[in-house]
Amino acid sequence: MVDSHRSGLSLQQLRGLAYHDQITQHFCIRGWSGVAKWGGVSMQIILNRVQPKPDAKWVIFYSFAVGLNGGAYYDAQPIEQMSYKLTMLAYDLNGETVSFGHGAPLRLRNET
């Protein structure tokens, strides 16, 4: 969504946007699951602010951490899923700041 011609949003700026929270079940790729309250900013708010090109099909998320093979870890999500009500960038988990073990400082919650 954000290209080299636009600047990104800082965590502080994201925290200044409208707050969204939800209670959802998380299914980890490692085989466990759990119910938690996630809080942060709806991806629809970010889409409205960034205004991606009409022909955009994907949103790419890059991690600050190094991937398992030493390169950058990233994830690609279909752009149409970013406008779903439950899709968000979470910075809170159960009323506290998301921990490193849960994806700090932000975790994408795409319930689809």
Stockholm file with secondary structure:
# STOCKHOLM 1.0

chainA/1-112         MVDSHRSGLSLQQLRGLAYHDQITQHFCIRGWSGVAKWGGVSMQIILNRVQPKPDAKWVIFYSFAVGLNGGAYYDAQPIEQMSYKLTMLAYDLNGETVSFGHGAPLRLRNET
#=GR chainA/1-112 SS CCCTTSCCCCHHHHHTSCCEEEEEEEECTTSCEEEEEEEEEEHHHHHHHHCCCTTCCEEEEEEEEECTTSSEEEEEEEGGGGGSTTCEEEEEETTEECCGGGTTTCEEECCC
#=GC SS_cons         CCCTTSCCCCHHHHHTSCCEEEEEEEECTTSCEEEEEEEEEEHHHHHHHHCCCTTCCEEEEEEEEECTTSSEEEEEEEGGGGGSTTCEEEEEETTEECCGGGTTTCEEECCC
//
